[in-house]
Protein backbone atom coordinates (compact mmCIF):
# COMPACT_ATOMS: atom_id res chain seq x y z
CA UNK A 1 0.00 0.00 0.00
CA UNK A 2 1.32 3.44 -0.97
CA UNK A 3 1.53 5.92 1.92
CA UNK A 4 -0.93 8.78 1.63
CA UNK A 5 1.16 11.37 3.47
CA UNK A 6 4.75 12.26 4.14
CA UNK A 7 6.94 14.26 6.50
CA UNK A 8 10.00 16.22 5.43
CA UNK A 9 12.18 19.20 6.18
CA UNK A 10 12.58 22.03 3.70
CA UNK A 11 13.22 25.68 2.95
CA UNK A 12 10.29 27.83 1.84
CA UNK A 13 11.10 29.27 -1.60
CA UNK A 14 7.90 31.13 -2.41
CA UNK A 15 4.36 31.66 -1.20
CA UNK A 16 1.38 32.87 -3.16
CA UNK A 17 -2.11 33.76 -1.98
CA UNK A 18 -4.81 31.46 -3.29
CA UNK A 19 -8.51 31.91 -2.79
CA UNK A 20 -9.85 33.63 0.28
CA UNK A 21 -7.75 32.04 3.03
CA UNK A 22 -5.27 29.64 1.38
CA UNK A 23 -1.69 29.89 0.13
CA UNK A 24 0.33 27.89 -2.35
CA UNK A 25 3.78 27.26 -0.91
CA UNK A 26 6.84 26.14 -2.85
CA UNK A 27 9.37 24.33 -0.66
CA UNK A 28 12.75 22.84 -1.49
CA UNK A 29 12.69 19.75 0.70
CA UNK A 30 15.53 17.57 1.84
CA UNK A 31 14.24 14.31 0.36
CA UNK A 32 11.55 15.28 -2.20
CA UNK A 33 13.16 18.22 -4.00
CA UNK A 34 10.97 21.16 -4.89
CA UNK A 35 7.33 20.58 -3.97
CA UNK A 36 4.29 22.83 -4.27
CA UNK A 37 1.77 22.51 -1.48
CA UNK A 38 -1.52 24.16 -0.69
CA UNK A 39 -1.81 25.40 2.88
CA UNK A 40 -5.53 25.59 3.55
CA UNK A 41 -6.84 28.35 5.81
CA UNK A 42 -3.36 29.66 6.58
CA UNK A 43 -4.32 33.30 6.00
CA UNK A 44 -6.94 33.24 8.74
CA UNK A 45 -5.85 35.03 11.93
CA UNK A 46 -6.46 31.86 13.96
CA UNK A 47 -4.17 29.66 11.82
CA UNK A 48 -1.36 27.93 13.73
CA UNK A 49 0.75 27.49 10.55
CA UNK A 50 0.61 31.17 9.63
CA UNK A 51 4.00 32.32 10.98
CA UNK A 52 5.80 29.09 10.20
CA UNK A 53 5.66 29.21 6.42
CA UNK A 54 7.41 32.50 5.68
CA UNK A 55 9.89 32.67 2.78
CA UNK A 56 13.36 31.21 3.54
CA UNK A 57 12.29 29.62 6.81
CA UNK A 58 13.65 26.12 7.37
CA UNK A 59 10.56 24.12 8.31
CA UNK A 60 9.59 20.59 9.22
CA UNK A 61 6.26 19.84 7.56
CA UNK A 62 3.70 17.14 6.95
CA UNK A 63 1.67 16.83 3.78
CA UNK A 64 -1.00 14.63 2.28
CA UNK A 65 -0.73 13.60 -1.37
CA UNK A 66 -3.53 15.14 -3.42
CA UNK A 67 -4.82 14.83 -6.97
CA UNK A 68 -3.34 18.19 -8.04
CA UNK A 69 -1.35 19.82 -5.31
CA UNK A 70 -0.36 18.09 -2.10
CA UNK A 71 -1.95 19.60 1.02
CA UNK A 72 0.20 20.80 3.91
CA UNK A 73 -1.27 19.58 7.19
CA UNK A 74 1.39 20.68 9.72
CA UNK A 75 4.38 23.03 9.75
CA UNK A 76 6.95 23.83 12.40
CA UNK A 77 9.90 26.24 12.14
CA UNK A 78 13.32 24.66 12.59
CA UNK A 79 15.25 27.87 11.83
CA UNK A 80 13.75 31.25 10.90
CA UNK A 81 17.13 32.95 10.24
CA UNK A 82 16.03 35.88 12.40
CA UNK A 83 19.29 37.86 12.05
CA UNK A 84 18.88 37.92 8.25
CA UNK A 85 15.49 39.58 8.62
CA UNK A 86 17.04 42.50 10.49
CA UNK A 87 19.09 43.69 7.49
CA UNK A 88 17.66 44.91 4.18
CA UNK A 89 20.83 43.86 2.33
CA UNK A 90 20.75 40.34 3.76
CA UNK A 91 17.02 39.84 3.25
CA UNK A 92 17.25 40.90 -0.40
CA UNK A 93 20.13 38.46 -0.93
CA UNK A 94 18.10 35.69 0.73
CA UNK A 95 15.20 36.39 -1.66
CA UNK A 96 17.69 36.26 -4.54
CA UNK A 97 18.88 32.81 -3.39
CA UNK A 98 15.28 31.55 -3.17
CA UNK A 99 14.49 32.83 -6.67
CA UNK A 100 17.60 31.26 -8.19
CA UNK A 101 16.87 27.84 -6.67
CA UNK A 102 13.19 28.10 -7.60
CA UNK A 103 14.02 28.82 -11.23
CA UNK A 104 16.86 26.35 -11.76
CA UNK A 105 15.20 23.32 -10.14
CA UNK A 106 12.06 21.65 -11.46
CA UNK A 107 9.27 20.15 -9.39
CA UNK A 108 10.27 16.83 -7.79
CA UNK A 109 14.02 17.04 -8.53
CA UNK A 110 15.65 15.88 -5.31
CA UNK A 111 19.27 16.77 -4.52
CA UNK A 112 20.45 16.54 -0.91
CA UNK A 113 23.69 18.38 -1.74
CA UNK A 114 21.70 21.34 -3.10
CA UNK A 115 19.55 21.38 0.03
CA UNK A 116 22.71 21.40 2.18
CA UNK A 117 24.24 24.18 0.02
CA UNK A 118 21.15 26.37 0.35
CA UNK A 119 20.84 25.73 4.08
CA UNK A 120 24.54 26.40 4.77
CA UNK A 121 24.49 29.57 2.63
CA UNK A 122 21.56 30.93 4.65
CA UNK A 123 23.44 30.09 7.85
CA UNK A 124 26.57 31.89 6.57
CA UNK A 125 24.42 34.86 5.51
CA UNK A 126 23.39 35.40 9.14
CA UNK A 127 26.92 36.54 10.04
CA UNK A 128 28.38 37.43 6.62
CA UNK A 129 30.04 40.76 5.96
CA UNK A 130 31.05 40.22 2.30
CA UNK A 131 27.67 39.62 0.69
CA UNK A 132 28.88 39.85 -2.91
CA UNK A 133 31.47 37.11 -2.34
CA UNK A 134 28.86 34.93 -0.64
CA UNK A 135 26.44 35.40 -3.57
CA UNK A 136 29.07 34.64 -6.23
CA UNK A 137 30.33 31.59 -4.30
CA UNK A 138 26.76 30.29 -4.05
CA UNK A 139 26.15 30.70 -7.79
CA UNK A 140 29.44 28.97 -8.66
CA UNK A 141 28.78 26.07 -6.26
CA UNK A 142 25.21 25.74 -7.56
CA UNK A 143 26.29 25.62 -11.22
CA UNK A 144 29.06 23.13 -10.38
CA UNK A 145 26.78 20.95 -8.28
CA UNK A 146 24.13 20.73 -11.00
CA UNK A 147 26.71 19.95 -13.70
CA UNK A 148 26.61 23.23 -15.62
CA UNK A 149 30.25 24.05 -14.84
CA UNK A 150 33.27 21.75 -14.28
CA UNK A 151 34.63 21.35 -10.75
CA UNK A 152 37.83 23.21 -9.90
CA UNK A 153 37.61 25.59 -12.87
CA UNK A 154 37.27 29.33 -12.20
CA UNK A 155 34.13 30.95 -13.59
CA UNK A 156 34.83 34.51 -14.82
CA UNK A 157 31.21 35.71 -14.74
CA UNK A 158 28.88 33.51 -12.65
CA UNK A 159 25.85 35.80 -13.18
CA UNK A 160 26.12 35.57 -16.97
CA UNK A 161 26.42 31.77 -16.89
CA UNK A 162 23.47 31.49 -14.49
CA UNK A 163 21.29 33.62 -16.76
CA UNK A 164 22.33 31.45 -19.72
CA UNK A 165 21.37 28.26 -17.85
CA UNK A 166 18.02 29.58 -16.59
CA UNK A 167 17.32 31.22 -19.98
CA UNK A 168 15.73 34.25 -18.36
CA UNK A 169 16.67 37.14 -16.15
CA UNK A 170 16.41 36.84 -12.37
CA UNK A 171 14.01 39.55 -11.14
CA UNK A 172 15.72 40.04 -7.80
CA UNK A 173 19.17 39.90 -9.42
CA UNK A 174 19.44 43.66 -9.76
CA UNK A 175 18.64 44.12 -6.08
CA UNK A 176 20.93 41.27 -5.03
CA UNK A 177 23.81 42.67 -7.09
CA UNK A 178 23.41 46.28 -6.01
CA UNK A 179 22.98 45.55 -2.33
CA UNK A 180 25.70 42.90 -2.13
CA UNK A 181 28.22 45.05 -4.06
C-alpha positions as CSV (number, residue, x, y, z in Angstrom):
1,X,0.0,0.0,0.0
2,X,1.3,3.4,-1.0
3,X,1.5,5.9,1.9
4,X,-0.9,8.8,1.6
5,X,1.2,11.4,3.5
6,X,4.8,12.3,4.1
7,X,6.9,14.3,6.5
8,X,10.0,16.2,5.4
9,X,12.2,19.2,6.2
10,X,12.6,22.0,3.7
11,X,13.2,25.7,3.0
12,X,10.3,27.8,1.8
13,X,11.1,29.3,-1.6
14,X,7.9,31.1,-2.4
15,X,4.4,31.7,-1.2
16,X,1.4,32.9,-3.2
17,X,-2.1,33.8,-2.0
18,X,-4.8,31.5,-3.3
19,X,-8.5,31.9,-2.8
20,X,-9.9,33.6,0.3
21,X,-7.8,32.0,3.0
22,X,-5.3,29.6,1.4
23,X,-1.7,29.9,0.1
24,X,0.3,27.9,-2.4
25,X,3.8,27.3,-0.9
26,X,6.8,26.1,-2.9
27,X,9.4,24.3,-0.7
28,X,12.8,22.8,-1.5
29,X,12.7,19.8,0.7
30,X,15.5,17.6,1.8
31,X,14.2,14.3,0.4
32,X,11.5,15.3,-2.2
33,X,13.2,18.2,-4.0
34,X,11.0,21.2,-4.9
35,X,7.3,20.6,-4.0
36,X,4.3,22.8,-4.3
37,X,1.8,22.5,-1.5
38,X,-1.5,24.2,-0.7
39,X,-1.8,25.4,2.9
40,X,-5.5,25.6,3.5
41,X,-6.8,28.3,5.8
42,X,-3.4,29.7,6.6
43,X,-4.3,33.3,6.0
44,X,-6.9,33.2,8.7
45,X,-5.9,35.0,11.9
46,X,-6.5,31.9,14.0
47,X,-4.2,29.7,11.8
48,X,-1.4,27.9,13.7
49,X,0.7,27.5,10.6
50,X,0.6,31.2,9.6
51,X,4.0,32.3,11.0
52,X,5.8,29.1,10.2
53,X,5.7,29.2,6.4
54,X,7.4,32.5,5.7
55,X,9.9,32.7,2.8
56,X,13.4,31.2,3.5
57,X,12.3,29.6,6.8
58,X,13.6,26.1,7.4
59,X,10.6,24.1,8.3
60,X,9.6,20.6,9.2
61,X,6.3,19.8,7.6
62,X,3.7,17.1,6.9
63,X,1.7,16.8,3.8
64,X,-1.0,14.6,2.3
65,X,-0.7,13.6,-1.4
66,X,-3.5,15.1,-3.4
67,X,-4.8,14.8,-7.0
68,X,-3.3,18.2,-8.0
69,X,-1.4,19.8,-5.3
70,X,-0.4,18.1,-2.1
71,X,-1.9,19.6,1.0
72,X,0.2,20.8,3.9
73,X,-1.3,19.6,7.2
74,X,1.4,20.7,9.7
75,X,4.4,23.0,9.7
76,X,6.9,23.8,12.4
77,X,9.9,26.2,12.1
78,X,13.3,24.7,12.6
79,X,15.2,27.9,11.8
80,X,13.8,31.3,10.9
81,X,17.1,32.9,10.2
82,X,16.0,35.9,12.4
83,X,19.3,37.9,12.1
84,X,18.9,37.9,8.2
85,X,15.5,39.6,8.6
86,X,17.0,42.5,10.5
87,X,19.1,43.7,7.5
88,X,17.7,44.9,4.2
89,X,20.8,43.9,2.3
90,X,20.8,40.3,3.8
91,X,17.0,39.8,3.3
92,X,17.3,40.9,-0.4
93,X,20.1,38.5,-0.9
94,X,18.1,35.7,0.7
95,X,15.2,36.4,-1.7
96,X,17.7,36.3,-4.5
97,X,18.9,32.8,-3.4
98,X,15.3,31.6,-3.2
99,X,14.5,32.8,-6.7
100,X,17.6,31.3,-8.2
101,X,16.9,27.8,-6.7
102,X,13.2,28.1,-7.6
103,X,14.0,28.8,-11.2
104,X,16.9,26.4,-11.8
105,X,15.2,23.3,-10.1
106,X,12.1,21.6,-11.5
107,X,9.3,20.1,-9.4
108,X,10.3,16.8,-7.8
109,X,14.0,17.0,-8.5
110,X,15.6,15.9,-5.3
111,X,19.3,16.8,-4.5
112,X,20.5,16.5,-0.9
113,X,23.7,18.4,-1.7
114,X,21.7,21.3,-3.1
115,X,19.6,21.4,0.0
116,X,22.7,21.4,2.2
117,X,24.2,24.2,0.0
118,X,21.1,26.4,0.3
119,X,20.8,25.7,4.1
120,X,24.5,26.4,4.8
121,X,24.5,29.6,2.6
122,X,21.6,30.9,4.6
123,X,23.4,30.1,7.8
124,X,26.6,31.9,6.6
125,X,24.4,34.9,5.5
126,X,23.4,35.4,9.1
127,X,26.9,36.5,10.0
128,X,28.4,37.4,6.6
129,X,30.0,40.8,6.0
130,X,31.1,40.2,2.3
131,X,27.7,39.6,0.7
132,X,28.9,39.8,-2.9
133,X,31.5,37.1,-2.3
134,X,28.9,34.9,-0.6
135,X,26.4,35.4,-3.6
136,X,29.1,34.6,-6.2
137,X,30.3,31.6,-4.3
138,X,26.8,30.3,-4.0
139,X,26.1,30.7,-7.8
140,X,29.4,29.0,-8.7
141,X,28.8,26.1,-6.3
142,X,25.2,25.7,-7.6
143,X,26.3,25.6,-11.2
144,X,29.1,23.1,-10.4
145,X,26.8,21.0,-8.3
146,X,24.1,20.7,-11.0
147,X,26.7,20.0,-13.7
148,X,26.6,23.2,-15.6
149,X,30.2,24.0,-14.8
150,X,33.3,21.7,-14.3
151,X,34.6,21.4,-10.7
152,X,37.8,23.2,-9.9
153,X,37.6,25.6,-12.9
154,X,37.3,29.3,-12.2
155,X,34.1,30.9,-13.6
156,X,34.8,34.5,-14.8
157,X,31.2,35.7,-14.7
158,X,28.9,33.5,-12.6
159,X,25.9,35.8,-13.2
160,X,26.1,35.6,-17.0
161,X,26.4,31.8,-16.9
162,X,23.5,31.5,-14.5
163,X,21.3,33.6,-16.8
164,X,22.3,31.4,-19.7
165,X,21.4,28.3,-17.8
166,X,18.0,29.6,-16.6
167,X,17.3,31.2,-20.0
168,X,15.7,34.2,-18.4
169,X,16.7,37.1,-16.1
170,X,16.4,36.8,-12.4
171,X,14.0,39.5,-11.1
172,X,15.7,40.0,-7.8
173,X,19.2,39.9,-9.4
174,X,19.4,43.7,-9.8
175,X,18.6,44.1,-6.1
176,X,20.9,41.3,-5.0
177,X,23.8,42.7,-7.1
178,X,23.4,46.3,-6.0
179,X,23.0,45.5,-2.3
180,X,25.7,42.9,-2.1
181,X,28.2,45.0,-4.1
